[in-house]
Amino acid sequence: MNLKTLNRVCFTICILCIVAGVVLSLAIIWGEIEDEIVWKTWLTLGIFFLGAAATLTVSRLFGEILMNESKSKNQANSPQKSPE
């Protein structure tokens, strides 16, 4: 899986967790919900969100490192122009 696809998947998970978390939070606030499963669901969404956000951060850093290495290799392999 390339980094661009991984970033899209993680970004989609983050957006879905935000939307589901907002809906669930509003249901907790306005409804008479005292069930333990609701709180566990809400916390699970938070864990999914944090995991996806952490994966996005690591993949971006990893991508930047790879890009910098690739640029330095290209610069080292490219012929230098002699000053005239």
N, C-alpha and C positions, 0 to 999 in steps of 0.2 A: 504494500500500500504506500503510495507516495504521500509526501507531506501535505500537498494541497488537498487531497481527498480526506486525509486525516483531520485537517483543520475544518473542512466543511462539515464532516460528521460531528466533530466536537462542538462546533458552533451551533449546529442544529439541535444537539442535545441540550446545550445551554439555553437556547431560546425556548424549547419545549418545557424545560424545568422551570423557567421563569414564568411562563404562561400558566402552567399547572399549579405552581406555587402560589401565584396571585389568586387564582380561582379557589384553591383550597383554603388560603388564608381568609378570603372574604367569606367563605362558607363557615369557617371557624368563628369569625367575628360576629356574623349576623345570624347564624343558626344556633340551635341548642344542641351542639354536638359535644358530647363528653366521652366519646368512644376512643379507646386506646389505639385502634387501628388508624384513625385519622391522624393522630400525632406521629405515629410511626411512618405513615405515608408521607407526611410533610417533611420529616427528617430524612427519609430516603431520597426525596427529591433534592434536598440540600446536598446530600452526599454525592448524588449523581452530578449535580451542577459543579460542585467543587472538584470532583474528579475530572470532568470534561474541561473545566477552566485550567486546571493544572496541566493536563495533557496539551492543551493549546499553547500554554506558556513554554513548556519544554520543547514542543515541536518547532515553535518559532525560533527559540534560541538555537536549537540544533540546526535548523535551516539556515540561520545566519552564519553559524560556524562553517557549515558546508559551503555556503556561497563565498565566504572570505577565503577558505582554503582553495576553492576553485579559481578565484580571481588571482590569488598569489601564484598558483601553478601556471596560469595562463600568462601572467606577466613574466615569470621566470623562463618560460619556454619561447616567448616571442622574441624575435631578433631585435637587438637594439640598433637604432639609427645612429650612425656616426655623425658627430657635429661637423658641419662644413664651414 
